Every structure is written in C-alpha cells, then in structure tokens.
Amino acid sequence: MVRSGYRLSGMGVVVALAALGALAGCTLRPAAAIDAPLESPQVQAPQGADVQAAPTPTPKEVPPATESPALPTEAPTAPAPSVVGPDFVPGVNPLTGLPVNDPAVLTCKPLMVAISLFPVSAREKQAGLPLAAFVFEIYDHDGMTRNLVGFYGDYIQGLEEILANQLAESAPGFSIGPIRSGRLAYEDIKTLFPGAVLITAGASSEVAEQLSNRQNVFGSDPNNINSAGLDLAKMQGLVPCNADPAEYAGLTFDPAPPPGGEEAPSFQVIYNHLNRVRWGYDPARLAYLQSRDRADASGEYYPSIDQLTGEQLGFPNVVVLFAQHRFVNSTATIVEVETLYVQGRRGLLFRDGRQYDITWSTRKGELRLFGPDGQPIALRPGPTYFEVVSYQSTWNAQAMTVRFHTPPMP
C-alpha cells in the first residue's frame, strides 16, 4: 500500500526517452512569439510508443455491509478534518494536507534537492519526484530551467515501499536525481522552510558562499553529468529530526475545489522556444500530468516519466508564481529570484481541471496563497508543483499559455 504522502496511479506508462538535447551549459535559442491555442489536450508520444490515455472512471456505488462490524477494542483515531490549514493540524503534513501514519516524521526537517532538466538526456534518468511534497521549477539561464524538489513527511517510508514492490527496476542507479549544482534562487526558497537541508552537486564560488545548510553529492562517473543522485542509504539520517512542524504551516487544503475559476483541461508554460512544459488534467488521477518538449523546436510534447515508478509525473496542484527576476552578473548566468518577504504578488492556481487567479505572499517568511476575495484559497490535498516565472511573463487565458519573458539584461 502506498503511504499518504504521495500517490501512485497504476497507469504504468513507460516511454523510452531519447538522449537528445544540448550538452550541459548549452545556450537555447531566443524564444519566438508563441501564443497559439493548444491543438489537443492529449499528450503526443514519440513514434512507435504505445501510450494510451487514461479512461475516465465510472463511479461505482459501494453496497452497504450486510453484517454489523465488530466493535473496536480501542477508541478510533479521529479522522483528519476535510479542510486543513493555514494553521498546523497534528498528524497532518502541513505541506500536502495529507495525514501521515507516524507523526514523528513531521519533526524531521525538509530535504531540498537540485534536480536537473538540462541537458535533455537528464530527463530519462530523472527519479524521485513522486515522493516530493513540492517542486519548484526555476529559471536558470539561457532559456533553461531546473527543479528544486522538496521532500518532507513520510517520503523515506514511501521509498522503502516502492523498492520493496520492485517498481524501481528502471531506476538509474539512484532513487532521487540526477542532482546538479546550486543556484542563487534556492536560498530564498529554502528559507521558507526553516532548517531545510539543501543537496547540490557543487556550486560556483560566487553562488556557494550564499547558500546555507548545504551538502554536496557528486556523481559516480566523472564523465557522466547525470550520475549524481541519492539512494535510500544516503537519505537515511540526512536531515535532523528536531523540527517543529507548525513552522511549515501556512497553506490551506480542501478536497472540494474553490468556487469560481475557469475550465482548464490543459495549459502550457513556455520558458523558451526550446523549453516548453505542458500540463493536462487527468480526472482518473485527479492530477495534472506533465509533458515536455525535447528542445528540438518540433513543438511536440512527450510524457515526463519518473524512472523510480515508471509513471508519468502528476500533481494535484500546479501553481504559477510571478516573481521579480534580476541578473546579478554581467554574463547573465546568475539570476536572483525574489520569493522571500514579498506580498501581493500575482499567481495562477490549477486544480481539479480549473484555473483560478490568485495572489501569493511570503511577507512573514511563510508561503500563503489567496483568492480574489483576499481569503486563503485551498489547494487539493497532495503535492504541489510551482512554476516560477518572471514579472515580464504573460498569461493568455484564451490560448491557455504562460509565456516566460527574460528579465532585462545587466
């Protein structure tokens, strides 16, 4: 049985991703103006792949029990409330709104890992994101992006169950990875989660001195840029377990979608002409499924397959955060992203196949999301994927497209 901190759908989609894309550090070409409606909410698969759309399930009624259940010998544990947050609820992960089997895991501080998206060959080795409580996709440089993945709660137990069920046969020698170098933007995001431990595969000298509480994990093969990762043995005991879980509260979760919003069966985020992300809502999984291009200018999207589970990545919540971006060096390779101690910033929430205009705030050092009425707006219980884009970026509601625009050059 899969634990409550994450969800496996059983789709079992396996797609062999070709090792395409530029070498690490390659510059993507400037984006062309792309603002056309999506042609189809279906994911385009590579030629020859056998990918089937998940059918919409038919609700089935559960017949009433014909026998009286045995009386419990102990008082049952009170169920978690349907609405969780923004205040901490004991026994519930404040970053997912899901109950945990052992509340003691919530005293272990978050683990935050830098996971690569470029070169494109990294994606066929990407593993561990289904265990995450949250993922931030952040602009790197030259049109590329990188994931900062946060693990908190019962992810260790979840990994043990996945390994025990032999779902990791295609895992590339690690359970979480491939890990890449640190970025300046990580520090502000990490500060939102007090005591979090940051894992990177090194960092440039000017960036490393500004990243706190960081540990390095290097690759097993110096000739393979995608060989750095964490396995179960490395993860155990990696973070101290002296946290107050109330420090991570601030978000609100509710299985029922908020009123209002607009239908959003699919949408895309275009960071660059060669860096596009597409999200399509799957009612069977109650999640948006991720697909990406191959940095080949074809405009085609392919399912993002996690190598730990063999499934397409899916998140109940996708949140777009518009944030100030600034280049801090003359070569425009180091970017500062303003995500800490700000308020009234614009955002978009996608959940349950609908899109909501929101604002977000970290004024008190904790991330909070608000609806148009200024009241907290609820996420669906489960993990959240944050797409962080610049102030200059645009949202075209007709084309269902977020278009990233590079901040001014230094």
URZI-V653180 format. One record per pair of residues at least 12 apart in sequence whose ideal C-beta (glycine too) atoms are under 7 Angstrom apart, sorted by the first residue. I is the first residue (numbers start at 0). J is the second residue. Records with the same first field share a line. If there is no record, write none. Layout:
BEGIN
I->J, J
END
This chain:
BEGIN
1->157, 160
2->100, 153, 156, 157, 160
3->97, 98, 99, 100
4->92, 95, 97, 99, 152, 153, 154, 157
5->129, 130, 157, 382
6->381
7->129, 308, 310
8->284, 310, 313
10->53, 310, 311
11->309, 310
12->50, 302, 304, 310, 311
13->304, 309
14->44, 45, 48, 50, 301, 302, 304
16->122, 123, 301, 304
18->120, 123
19->119, 293, 294, 295
20->117, 118, 119, 120, 293, 294
21->118, 294
22->118
23->117, 118, 224
26->141
27->141, 142, 143, 271, 273, 274, 294
28->272, 273
29->272
30->142, 269, 271, 272
31->272
33->269, 402
34->395, 398, 400, 402
35->398
36->397, 398
37->265, 267, 399
40->264, 265, 279
42->279, 290, 300, 302
43->299, 300, 301
44->301, 302
45->301
50->302
53->281, 283, 284
54->283
55->282, 283
56->283
79->91, 98
81->253, 254
82->251, 253, 377
83->96, 252
84->96, 248, 250, 251, 252
85->248, 249, 250, 251, 367, 375
86->248
87->244, 245, 248
89->102
90->102
92->105, 132, 151, 152
93->244, 247, 248, 250
94->132, 133, 151, 247, 250
95->132, 152, 380, 381, 382
96->252, 378, 380
97->380, 381
99->152, 153
100->153
101->153
104->152, 153
105->152, 244
106->240, 241, 242, 244
107->238, 240, 242
108->194, 195, 196, 238, 239, 242
109->149, 150, 151, 192, 195
110->150, 196, 198, 237, 238
111->147, 148, 149, 189, 195, 196, 197, 198
112->148, 175, 178, 198, 229
113->145, 147, 178, 179, 180, 181, 182, 185, 198, 199
114->146, 148, 176, 177, 178
115->145, 177, 179, 225
116->144, 145, 146
117->143
119->293, 294
120->225
121->177, 225
122->291, 303
124->171, 176, 177, 225, 306
125->177, 305, 306
126->170, 171, 173, 174, 175, 176, 305, 306, 307
127->174, 175, 176, 307
128->148, 305, 312
129->305, 307, 308, 310
130->150, 154, 157, 158
131->148, 149, 150, 382
132->149, 150, 151, 152, 382
133->149, 382, 383, 385
134->146, 148, 384, 385
135->147, 188, 385, 387
136->385, 386, 387
137->182, 184, 336, 387
138->270, 324, 334, 389, 403
139->182
140->331, 332, 334
142->270, 271, 273, 274
143->274
144->270, 274
145->179, 182
147->185, 188
149->192
151->247
155->234, 235
158->174, 231
159->231
161->307, 308
162->231
166->308, 309
167->307
169->306, 309
170->306, 307
171->306
172->219, 228
173->228, 229, 230
174->229, 230, 231, 307
175->228, 229
176->227, 228, 229
177->225, 226, 227, 228
178->198, 199, 200, 216, 227, 228
179->200
180->199, 200, 201, 202
181->199, 202, 206, 207, 210, 213
182->206
183->206, 209, 327, 333, 334, 335
184->334, 335, 336
185->197, 210
186->209, 210, 211
187->336, 338, 339
188->338
190->339, 364
191->339, 361, 364, 365, 366
192->247
193->246
194->242
195->212
196->212, 214, 237, 238
197->210, 212, 213
198->214, 216, 229
199->213, 215
200->215, 216, 217, 218, 227
201->215
205->333
206->333
216->229
249->365, 366, 367
250->366, 368, 378
251->375, 376, 377, 378
252->377, 378, 379, 380
253->377
254->379, 380
256->350, 351, 353
257->355, 370, 376, 377
259->355
260->353, 354, 355
261->353, 354, 396
262->352, 353
263->349, 352, 353, 354, 399
264->279, 280, 352
265->277, 278, 279, 280, 399
266->278, 349, 399, 400
267->399, 400
268->386, 401
269->400, 402, 403
270->403
272->296
273->294, 296
274->294
275->291, 292
276->289, 291
277->290, 300
278->317, 349
280->352
281->313
282->352
284->313
285->315, 379
286->313, 314, 315
287->313, 314, 317, 349
288->311, 312, 313
289->303, 312
290->302, 303
291->303
314->382, 383, 384
315->350, 379, 381, 382
316->348, 350, 378, 379, 381, 383
317->349, 384, 386
318->346, 348, 383, 385
319->346, 347, 386, 388, 401
320->344, 346, 359, 385, 387
321->344, 345, 346, 388, 390, 392
322->336, 337, 338, 344, 387
323->337, 390
324->336, 389, 406
325->406
326->406, 408, 409
328->409
329->409
331->408, 409
336->387
338->361
339->361
340->361, 362, 364
341->360, 361, 362
342->360, 362
343->358, 360
344->358, 359, 360
345->358
346->358, 359, 368
347->394
348->368, 376
350->378, 379
351->379
355->370, 376
356->371
357->369, 370, 376
386->401
388->401, 403
389->403, 404, 406
391->404, 406
392->404
END
